[in-house]
Amino acid sequence: MTHFSFLDKLSHQIVSDFGTSLSEITIILPNKRARVFLLEALKGQLNQTVFAPSIISIEDFIQDVAGIRAIDPVELLFEFYNVYLSVTPVEKQQEFDLFANWGKTLLQDFNEIDRYLLKPSHVFSYLKDIEVLKRWDLQPSETTVLIDNHLEFWSRLPEYYETLYAHLKNKGFGYQGLIYREAVDNLQHFSEALAGKRLIFAGFNALNQAEEKIIQQLLFNEQAKIYWDIDAVFLKDGHHDAGLFIRRFQKEWKQYTTQPFEWIVNEFGKEKNIQIIGTPKTIGQAKIAGKIVEQIQNNGQSLDTTALVLGEENLLIPALYALPNTVQSLNITMGYSSKNNPAQILVSKLFKLHANAIQRSEKSYTFYYKEVLDILTHPLVEPYNNAAAVIRIINQNNITFLSQKKFLELNQDASELFQLLFERWENDAVSVLNRLSRIILSIKSFLGNDSEEDKVAKAFLYSIFKTINKLINYQEKYNRIDSVAMLHTIYKQIVDLAEVSFEGEPLSGLQVMGVLESRVLDFENVIITSMNEGVFPAGKSMNSFIPYDVKRELGLPTYKEKDAIYCYHFYHLLLRAKNIYLLYNTESEGLDAGEKSRFITQLEIEKQPNHTITHQIYNAYLPDKAYEPIVVPKSERVMERLQEIATGKGFSPSGLTSYIRNPIQFYNQRVLRISEVEEVEENIALNTLGTIIHGVLEELYKPFVGQFLSVEKIAEMLSKANGEVEKQFREVYKEGEIRKGKNLLAFEVAKRNVFNFLNEEKKRIENGDEVKVLALEISLDRTLEDARLPYPVKIAGNVDRIEQRNGKIRIIDYKTGKVELKSVQLKDWTGLTLDIKNDKIIQLLCYAFMYEQQTNGMEMEAGIISFKNMKAGFLPFGIKEDKNVDVVITPEVLDAFKTEVIALINEMLNPEVSFEEKLD
């Protein structure tokens, strides 16, 4: 009889050996996930109802043998800290957050030492001797306090280990290694208690020393059987890592001298279609995986025998989005990392907000606006906190820092959730955690049970709610967290364990899993992503105090063994598969990049005769043009709006130049009336600085409008200048910070610009200029009537200053940027409105056109005063002919200008000419 999967073969063997007496056996598998698949396989072998066997994971089995339960990693760290304090002199004790950094690494090493049944005293003595040898050339008198403390740490390791071991054993719980060591010690008692029960171990690959000893003893007692799943190709090749561990077991276990080694299969060499697909970046792999799933469905194949194995957990969400809508059912058996959990992100932002507020000033408890907005606009908060008005106030008033009291006053109608989020945190861990717990429950109360989105949001909230409750329990039990900062540190460590578990149908549909979840299972179609070095296999990362060479000598696993474990998982996925898709990132640089996995190269080099291997590289489609300019035809509605502007408010000089610069910009701002989103201006923008300087000069000159200026009047303005600058800053920049940083520099620049301007004015008056200010910040308009236009068009705009100087009318436009004389001089009227470089000339001539009828026969000139080019003084518009420049704006000049402007306006009002984006 042919069996497709290992579990089918195993269930057939079990039913053959035990018939319907399955309740008398216990089956031990590498993980819990395979249990439901094995039960399904057993069901297929039976034609009557029987009691199922007990099916457990190896970790649960070892706990049963030892009679000790496993401890949570964070709780273990707290227990270890208590032990550390009990054996370390008070003057040498560290705070919990410092201890946790090395404590976790040391616990991992304790775990490895115990799982591999090494003699702890020998290992720690060895490590201490290595550290002493590193400083062999130092006399006792030459060592420093740092060196002495370092060596003392290594000499204390045996005490830490022994005290912790005894402490945990006494409490009846322990870390994995302790449980394994105790299981070996308790094996005789467990074996006797088994009586007639039989044990079956199935699907194992790498075993630690404790597991080997336990399994071998039970095999020797004839209380257990073990079934391997290894292909002859891997077993016979002495260099193939997929068979590294099982080859050794076959050679070294004494049972196999008299008993058969079960099972060696011949599946890998069978016909297989292997497609190796490279594509740039992670998202590309997710998209291709989705297309492959669609292709499998289109070929009429069932997704029940299809697995999507994700080499990286952060590929889960992109992969789910990339799946076709035709996927009716799927089962996700990998947890979703808490790093991207929205509820976790909210809690992290709250920690950041309140920890920084305490750090800035515990008394005033000052918030930073970005941290506040991050919380108010968070997707789990924004729909329920009614804080739109508060956000608007912060943005409009440029509030960067504000006290908690003032912030709460901004929202008089604050909801309960709003108050929970922003009320002051006391420096007490339990009260903070209880507050976070209430926030999560408050958000949950807004969520229903009908919407799929609400269900997912609840799952995210629940995973963090459990984590916070755990922390409350730890703090109440151990009371080691004495500040918000330390609580945040521990929260970040524990939250990594808070994965979101997804519910699904385990026996039907597409199976989405991680590499470790695929153990013991077989699929016809296998899609594996992230086949890059550093991911698959994981690479040489070693978080341990035990050096590599010492691990090799003591028989502890190194990255070499970890690579071999990955190798077995990879080849086991391929073992019975018929269609295999291996996806990798073609980018060699970047966070999620690396070389193509060595497993792919190995498949290519050691190609089996019946394997068909194809290579493909997918790149994103690159269009011939990177970007097509936006073109907007002028509809009837658009033409109506243009006429409304032309005959109503009128075209402003800046509106005309905006059209020349980019017709789409004009269309968005003037036709559609789309304005920029209002945001907090943390650093003063150039346009804001310009507004402030304009405002200052208007206020200083306003009392003297209609009067001839004198040196005394300028002196009076100079005396008021600094105060007026500060006043304008407050009015324009609202509550923005101007006492420090870039804003203080901008404030000083504004003062210097005004001071320079007034001094220049004073100098000119002293040199005999007669100046009368006629108008400041005045709104002008004039209707342009001409047979060449479809209808009369209004030109309207604001002029900064109009004065009478030495018997001439002078129109002045202030510019805070740098302007040079050549920018306002014209050689030829042709093409005036085609080049944006002429924007300042167009502006000045528009002002002159609007004011022409009010000159009372005086000559008129128009120009710019550039604050960044103050030495140049007034920069008048002029028509340049050879070396001569005529700066007087005559009716002939305005007629020539009108001709150009009319051509521009006709283009704007022409329904046949679309608005077309300019890209240069």
Secondary structure, 3 states (H helix, E strand, C coil): CCCCCHHHHHHHHHHHHHCCCHHHEEEEECCCCHHHHHHHHHHHHCCCCCCCCEEEEHHHHHHHHHCCEECCHHHHHHHHHHHHHHHCCHHHCCCHHHHHHHHHHHHHHHHHHHHCCCCHHHHHHHHHHHHHHHCCCCCHHHCCHHHHHHHHHHHHHHHHHHHHHHHHHHHCEECHHHHHHHHHHCHHHHHHHHCCCEEEEECCCCCCHHHHHHHHHHHHCCCEEEECCEEHHHHHCCCCHHHHHHHHHHHHCHHHHCCCCCCEECCCCCCEEEEEEEECHHHHHHHHHHHHHHHHHHCCCCHHHEEEECCCHHHHHHHHHHCCCCCCCEEECCCECHHHCHHHHHHHHHHHHHHHHHHHCCCCCEEEHHHHHHHHCCCCCHHHCCCHHHHHHHHHCCCCEEEHHHHHHHCCCCCHHHHHHHCCCCCCHHHHHHHHHHHHHHHHHCCCCCCHHHHHHHHHHHHHHHHHHHHHHHHHHHCCCCCHHHHHHHHHHHHCCCCECCCCCCCCCEEEECCHHHCCCCCCEEEECCCECCCCCCCCCCCCCCCHHHHHHHCCCCHHHHHHHHHHHHHHHHHCCCEEEEEEECCCCCCCCCCECHHHHHHHHCCCCCEEEEEEECCCCCCCCCCCCCEECCCHHHHHHHHHHHHCCCECHHHHHHHHHCHHHHHHHHHCCCCCCCCCCCCCCHHHHHHHHHHHHHHHHHHHCCCECCHHHHHHHHHHHHHHHHHHHHHHHCCCCCCCHHHHHHHHHHHHHHHHHHHHHHHHHHCCCCEEEEEEEEEEEEEECCCCCCCCEEEEEEEEEEEEECCEEEEEEEECCCCCHHHHEECCCCCHHHCHHHHHHHHHHHHHHHHHHHCCCCCEEEEEEEHHHHHHCEEECEEEECCEEECCCCHHHHHHHHHHHHHHHHHHCCCCCCEECCCC
